[in-house]
Each structure stands twice: as C-alpha cells, then as structure tokens.
Amino acid sequence: MEASAEPPAAKPWAGRDRATYGILFLLGITVAAASALLPPMTGILVVSLGVPSDAWIALIVTIFLLISGFAAIPWAYMADRSTRRKLLIISTFFWVLWFIPILLPFITYWQLLLFYSLAAIGVGAAGPLSLSMTIDCVPAHYRSTTIGLLATAAGAGYGLGFIVAGLLVEAFGWQTPFLLITVVGFATGLLLFLTREPPVAQHEECLIDLQSTGTVYTYKLNVKDLNRMWQKRSNIWLIVVGIIAIIPTAAFGAWAVRWLNVDHSLSIFVATIFMTLALASQIIGTAIFGRLGDYFYRKDRRGRVYLILLCCLAAGPILIIASLYPFTVAPTSTIWDLFFNPATFVFFLLVFMGTFFDAGISPLIYVSAGDVNSPEIRSTALSINMLAHVVGVAFGTLIVPIFAVGWFAGFYSQAFAICCLFFFVGAAATLPIIRSVRKDITTTENDTRQRFENQSRKDRLVET
C-alpha cells in the first residue's frame, strides 16, 4: 500500500501541544547533557578518584547507560496504562535528587558509581515517554520532522554536556558541571507541570474520519498486545539496527575529546571546542533527515528505512577515513590554529560530514517504530528501541578504551576505525525491514481502526 503524496486533512497542531513539545525539547537537552558529563573529564577524574585507567570511568558511563535503557521499559509500560506526563515529572525529579549527593566533598569512585547509577533509573523514562507524547502531539505526516528535532535536542544537549564538562573541569573541578545540570534539571521538572497529556491517537491518519464523531481512543495495553508486537518482522530488525548502527556514534560521542588529547596532543579545552563544532553537524543532520523522512514516507512507506540505509553506507567510509587521518599539531595550538591549518581543516570536514549522515539513523528508527506499532503499545515499543540504542551506546563506549589500551598501546585512532565497521553491519540489517515495513504498517492501521470502530459501537450501545 502506497502512502498518499498529499498530507491528509489532519487535526491542526494545537497551541497547547506545541508548548508541550517545546518543554519536551528542553527536557531532551537537559537529560542528554546529564548523560554526557563524564567522558570529557576522564583524564581529571582518573587522577581525582584515584583509579588506574580510563576504563574505570568508561565502566561508570556504561552502567549508567544500561540502567537507563532497562529502566525505560517499566516506565514505558506504566505510561501505556496510565499518564505519561505524571511519570515524566516523577522521573525527572528522581534523577535530579540523586545528582545532589554527587556534589558532596570527598566523594569516592564507588559513591559516584552508586549515585550516578541510581539517577539513571529516572533518566530512562525521558526518551520513550517524550517520543510517545511527541507522536501524539503532532500530525502523523510531521513525525520525522518533529522527532528529528527532538533528536537535535539530544545532540545539542550532548554537546552542551561536553562544553560544560570540558570547559569548567580544569578551572572549577569536576563537580561543578554536575551542580549546573542539577539546577537546570530541577527547573525543567517544574516546567513539566505546564505540559498537557496529549490524547492518544489524536493524529492517526487511519482514524481521522472516525474521530470526527467525537469518539476518543481509550484502548489500553494488555499482555496480548505484546505478543502482536513481536509478530511484526520490522520490530525485530529495527531493534537489531538500533543496537549495531549506534556503536560508532557512541564511540565518537564519548571519546572524541580523549582521542584528540591522546593521539593528537591537543589540550582538553581546545579538543572540546574543536569536536563540539565538528559534532554540531549532528544537529543539522537530525533536522534535515527528519524532514526528508516525512517527504519520502509520503512517497513510499519504506522511505524512512531507505534513508537509514543511506546514512549507514555514507557515514561508515567517511568516519573510517577520519579515524585514520594523520595530522600532527603543537600541544599549544589554539582553535584558530586548527582551522587555519589545511590538514586539520580537512580532518574537521571529514568528521563533520560523517557525523552528519550518522545523525539520521536513530530518529528514523524511532519514527519507524512509531509507524509500525499501534498507539496503545507505542511507549513500550519505543522503550525497547531505546534500550537497543542504549545497549549499542554502552557497547561502543566500553570497547573503545578497551581496544585502545589493550590493542593499540593507548591510542584511539585504530579503535575508532574498527568501531566504524559496525555501520556496514547495520546497513545489511536494514534490508529485511525494507521488505516488511509496508505490510507491517498496513496491519497496524487496520488493527487500530478495527479497535476504534469496536469501541465506538460499544459507546453507542451504552448511550442507548
């Protein structure tokens, strides 16, 4: 079944939903910043906490990511059976609460591991619940664009975390970035009280004519719905791609500053600015590929998956070249020296273009998961894809320093190049999705419409 080239006559995007989306955007920035604080401070944390190597800090980051990923599933399951807005408020204040003990003086490595891990339980709710609310806030044919912008928020937040940590740690100590994010997180939690819970399925294209009668979609998740989810081939392969293709993204995001500091002798300050500017292409990429995803989806239900394939095949070769690209600079080089040096400027362009294509993968996976699954199970399905994402991030974050230390005498370039091979494996895993996604979307629309019609008949019987 081909999608119409013209957007349907959907309900307008209401002002209150726009405000809700704006606050969710801010929450995405804040949570991403909270998740990105440790890697840029690795060198100083190793000394301050008295641990033997970078791998010990990588372990904290990995555990944080895995806990947040697994915690997302129970949060999302509760959201599919209750109210997402309330759960987001609770979860936000939960992780902020566990950031506070990190600010205590003379904190040890194991205490940092404990408090940061507990905060991860609350952080896990932000991704799937925000994505699910966004899908219900906006018209269906704008999903890629809005979720792409939400991914832009995550990219901006990750960059903000890099900047805050990388620029403040040397002057003010490693706990100062945690203090700043704690204050911002508390303020964001207060703003969540201004959001509204968007009605489930209010913008589903297959229900537009039925919703004109005033009936509200009230079907709630049950255990049988979970079985239906696994019967769709696209769901399984989206999870596989979500794990594999995110591994190189995590490697660059977590260890890029350390890479430039160790392999190319740049100071942490200069390396932070340089890589933040290079990785800013992810913000551009998520917005552009989100827009393209909506355009190609209207042409063909497989359009978003084709874009995932393109992003994997383009990002892989470019970032492998960037990883192995040789250049030497003086340790005292400034950011201006790097941009006026032809060799380092070419390196900047390679990283910029590679991460630009890489940026389209995750948001397009999430939107595709939203398309394939019906409204009452969408939060849970997205949480499972979020867990897949987190498993990939955790794996990529952990293996790079292990490769660097164990195989390459502490240098990161070759470790990055090995990680980039996962892009090609991810591309191969998109092929089964291309074959099945149109059928799965059609099945979901038919099931959703049938449940809505059954519900409408029951409502009419009750009224008579």
Secondary structure, DSSP 8 states (H G I E B T S, - for coil): ----SS--------HHHHHHHHHHHHHHHHHHHHHTSSGGGHHHHHHHHT-SSHHHHHHHHHHHHHHHHHHHHHHHHHHHHS-HHHHHHHHHHHHHHHHGGGGSTT--HHHHHHHHHHHHHHHHHHHHHHHHHHHHHS-GGGHHHHHHHHHHHHHHHHHHHHHHHHHHHHHH-THHHHHHHHHHHHHHHHHGGG-----TTTT-GGGHHHHTTT--------HHHHHHHHT-HHHHHHHHHHHHTTHHHHHHHHHHHHHHHHHS---HHHHHHHHHHHHTHHHHHHHHHHHHHHHHHHH-TTHHHHHHHHHHHHHHHHHHHHHH------TT--HHHHHTSHHHHHHHHHHHHHHHHHTTHHHHHHHHHHHHS-GGGHHHHHHHHHHHHHHHHHHHHHHHHHHHHHHSTT--HHHHHHHHTHHHHHHHHHHHHHHHHHHHHHHHHHHHHHHHHHHHHHHHHHH-
